[in-house]
Amino acid sequence: MVDPAHIDRGNAIQRVAATNPDAQVFLSCEHASERLPAPWRWPVEDGWLRGTHWSYDIGAAALCHQLADRWGAAGVFAEFSRLLIDPNRPLDSPTLFRDVAEGKPVHFNQALSDAERERRLAYWHAYHDTFDAMLSASSAPVVMAIHSFTNEYEGTRRTLEVGVLYDRDDALAEAFADHLSAAGFAVGLNEPYSGKKGQAYSPVKHAIRHQRQSVEVEVRQDLIVEAPFRQRLVDTIVSFPFGA
């Protein structure tokens, strides 16, 4: 396998250091960027995927950085497209290298050779190695991943504004969702995806390993890009007593 230590982590993974040693949350953003590291380039046929949720989570990085600033919390950001390899999927996932989107072939991921898979796997391992090392150095009791979801799915408009995904930490997720709901957000537990079905893989994986709790926050894309909405959401999230 390609050695993950050879990855240029300064370009592939962004690390935000904690400025508050007592921060109660460690942040992650697995789909922060649609960037393809050199030497990869987007095939012409895949041009329609750029700027869409298929290549990264629109607005997620901005929200995650705002939370890190407010809390003084540490965070890790994957600065490569989820279409290179998806760090929020286990290694045996059929969508680790997504080859179909909206019923169309993703040419970038067609007929990958074993050598090509190994080159990309190095990025997956480098991200999770960095996550592991940073969380080891943090005393934060909660891991929070930030993601976004499309405002329309299969022709149906989604009314959900914020999803709280979880696997084992039911009480934390329910209390947090109630807090968001009380602030006026339209909230769903394990919606529009379910952490109990492995769709919050990365935060759950590391929280279990380090004996922390975890939640994944999913925000509707047409809302997360609006600065006033994002600010109201940040104010509400940071007012929740994580670690209490």
N, C-alpha and C positions, 0 to 999 in steps of 0.2 A: 504494500500500500504506500502511496505517496505520503511522506512525512508531514504532518500538519505543522510541525515546527518551521517548515520552509515557507509557509504562507506569510505574505506581507500583512501582518495583522493591523498595522497602522492604517491600511487602506481597506482591508476586508472586514475589520471589526473595530467599532468605536467603543472605547472604555471611558466612562464618566466616573471620576473619583468622588467619593463621599466628602462633603465639606462639613457634615454634621455626624460625628461618631455615634450619636444616639438615634439616628434615623431608624424608624421602625419598619421601613419597606425597602427591599432591594428590587430594582426595576430591570425589565428586559424588553427588547423590541426585536422580535425575530424577523420581521418583514419591513425593516426600516427604509430600504432602498431598492430601486430597480436596476442599480448599477451592475454591469458585467465586468469583472476584473479582466485586465489584459491576460492572455491574448484573445479572449472570447469577444465575439461581435454578434449583434442581432442579425439573423437572416432577414433579407428583404421581406420574405413572406410572413414574418412574424412582427412586422412593424405595427400592426393593429393592437398588439398586446402591450406596447409601451404606454405608460401613463394610466394603466388600468390595474384593477385589483388582482389580476392574474400575475402581474410581475412584482407587485409590492403592496403594502397596506397604506393606502393614501391617508395622510394626516397623522398616522400613528407616531412617527418619530417626533413631530412637533409637540404632540401631547405628552409624550414620554419625557422629552427634554424639559417641558414646563414643570412637570411633577418633580423631576430630579432637582430643578432649581429651587422649587418651593420647599421641599423636604431637606435639601442638602444631601440627597440620597445617591448611592452608587448605582450605576446602570451599565448594561451591555447592549450594544446595538449591532445587528448583522447588517453590514454595508454591502451586501451582494444580493442580487435578485433571488427570490424564491424559485424562479424558473431555472437557475443554475443548479440549485439543490435546496430543499426546504428544511431549514433547521427546526421547524415546529412539527416535524414528522419523525417517527421512528425509522430505523434503517430498513425495516421490512415493509414500509408503507408503499402501496401501489402509486401514490402521488409524491413520493420523494423526488422523482424526476417527472413532472407532469407532462404528458405527451398529447393530451387532448384538452381543449378549452372551448366551451360553448359549442361542442360538437365538431370543432375544427382541429386539424392536427397542429401541434406545436412543433414546428420544423426543427427548432433548436434542440429538441429532446427526442428526435426520432432515431431509432436503431443505434443507441449508444454502445460503443465498444467497452470491453472490460477496462481498458486503459483509461478511457475517457471518464468512466464512472469513478475510477480511483482518483483521478485528478480532482474531480468535484467533491468526492468524499472528504478530501483533506480540508475543505472549507467547513463542512459540517462538523468534523472533529475539532478543528481549530476554534470554532464558535463555542462549542460545548466545553472544551478544555478551558477557555477563557472564562466562561460563565462559572464553571466549577471553582476555578482559582479565586475569582473575585468574591463569590458567595462564601467561600471558606474563610476569607479575610473579613467578612462582614458579620456583625452580630444581629442584623435585622431579623426579626422573627417571621416576617412575611415576604414572600416573593410575589411580585405583581408583573404580569406581562401585559403589554398594551398592543392591541390590534384594531382593525376596522373592518367593516363589512359593507357590502353593496346596499344601496337604498332601494334596489329593485331586484327581484329574483324570479326568473322564469315568467316575466311579464306582470308579476304582482308587486305592488308597492309595499314596502315594509314600513310599518308604523312604529316598530321597536326603535328606541333611541340608543339604549345602552344594554349590552348583555354582560352578565357576570357568569363566567364559566368556572367550574370547579370539579374536582374529582372526589377527594376524601374529606375536604374541609367544609362540610355542609353548614355548620353553625356560623362560621366566619362569612361565607358567601351569602347566606340568608340575611344576616344582620347588615352586611354591607349593601345588599340590594334594597333592603327596607330603608336604609339611610338615603340612598339615591332617589328612591321613589318618593320619600317624604319631602325631598327638595324639588319635586315636580318633574322628574325625568320619567319617561316611559321605559321601564326596566323589565328584563326577563332573566330568569335563572336558567342557565344552560341553554340559552337561545342567542343567536340563531343556530349555534352549534353546541355540542355537549362535551364538557370536560370528562364526563363519565364514559364517553365513547372514544377517548384518546385525542380529542381535538384541542386540548390545551397541553400538548405533550411536553414541551420544553420546560415551562415553569413547574409543572407537576413532577417531572423527572428530577429536577435539581432540588426542589423542596423536600421530596422524600429522602433523597440521598443525604441531605444536610439537616434533616429533622426540623424543617420549617413548615409553615402553612403556605398555601398558594391560592391565588385567584388570577384569572385572565379577564381583562376588561376589553370588550368589543364595542366600538362606537360606530354608529352609522356614518358613512363617508360624506354624505352631503352636509352633515352637521359638524363633523370633526374639523373640516376645513374652514369653518366660520369662527373667527377669533373670539367674538363675544360668547358664543356657545361653549367653545373650548375653555375660556376663562371661567365661566360659571361652573363647568364640570370640574375643573381643577380645584376651585374654591370648595366645592362640595366634597370631593375625594379627600383632600387634605384635612378636612374637618372631622373625618371619621377616626375614632380612637383605635387605630391598629396597634396591636401589642398590649392593649389594656386588659 
